[in-house]
Amino acid sequence: GDSVTQMEGPVTLSEEAFLTINCTYTATGYPSLFWYVQYPGEGLQLLLKATKADDKGSNKGFEATYRKETTSFHLEKGSVQVSDSAVYFCALSDLSPSNTGKLIFGQGTTLQVKP
Amino acid sequence: GAGVSQSPSNKVTEKGKDVELRCDPISGHTALYWYRQSLGQGLEFLIYFQGNSAPDKSGLPSDRFSAERTGGSVSTLTIQRTQQEDSAVYLCASCLGGLSRSPLHFGNGTRLTVT
């Protein structure tokens, strides 16, 4: 079945460092891809999404490009801040009519940014 | 402007007891999801309700788990004869119509501890 694999954490960076969190997927059909973020003490919230190959999702300085040839959706940010410390989840959903639309999540990657 | 509300926020129960977890989705959201988040694990899909369609129960781990959604709004997840491996954070999420049009809005979860 469909699945998502993320790089294992925790990832620890200094403020202003470059961030990459790897995400790869396996899917039948035509998945849309998402990054969700869970800040300490808060619920998960959508960070960005891409619905077709070569689309780039972006939000709050984060970016991810839907790469069909490598089945990847890596999350990047050029300069992280302490406030970016959170758990990041990559997810996919097959939005074709035959699918019920559920999201399949990766295991999450914890990011800790130190001042 | 309330978000997804879950209750209780914490539940401690003895092995073998039944528990009920409640989710109040955002008003007007037709889709409702239950996920489970175990320590060190990703989000595990449990069940999905969409409008009046039959729910997608494919993620329920055993027949001890069941869920219903009354009147297209409030949902209850019931776990019968709880086991220690049921200990996890149970997350509810809702969205307007479908993932192609709106993001999932998550509640803060119910932390279930089975002793």
Contacts between the chains, C-beta under 8 A, distances in Angstrom:
chain1	res1	chain2	res2	distance
A	4	B	42	7.8
A	6	B	42	7.9
A	32	B	99	6.8
A	32	B	100	7.1
A	34	B	103	7.8
A	36	B	104	7.7
A	42	B	108	7.3
A	43	B	3	7.5
A	43	B	4	7.4
A	43	B	91	7.6
A	43	B	105	7.9
A	43	B	106	4.1
A	43	B	107	5.9
A	43	B	108	4.9
A	43	B	109	7.1
A	44	B	43	7.9
A	44	B	91	7.3
A	44	B	93	7.6
A	44	B	104	7.5
A	44	B	106	4.2
A	45	B	103	7.7
A	45	B	105	7.8
A	45	B	106	7.0
A	46	B	103	3.6
A	46	B	104	6.8
A	49	B	103	7.4
A	51	B	100	7.1
A	89	B	42	6.8
A	89	B	43	6.6
A	91	B	43	7.9
A	93	B	99	5.0
A	95	B	98	7.5
A	95	B	99	6.3
A	95	B	100	4.9
A	100	B	48	5.6
A	100	B	50	6.7
A	100	B	56	4.2
A	101	B	31	7.0
A	101	B	48	7.1
A	101	B	50	6.8
A	101	B	98	5.5
A	101	B	99	5.2
A	102	B	33	6.5
A	102	B	45	5.3
A	102	B	48	4.8
A	102	B	56	6.2
A	102	B	59	7.6
A	103	B	33	7.4
A	103	B	43	8.0
A	103	B	45	7.2
A	103	B	99	6.8
A	103	B	104	6.5
A	104	B	45	6.7
A	105	B	35	7.5
A	105	B	42	4.9
A	105	B	43	3.9
A	105	B	45	7.7
A	106	B	42	5.4
A	107	B	40	7.8
A	107	B	41	6.0
A	107	B	42	3.6
A	108	B	42	5.5
A	108	B	43	7.6
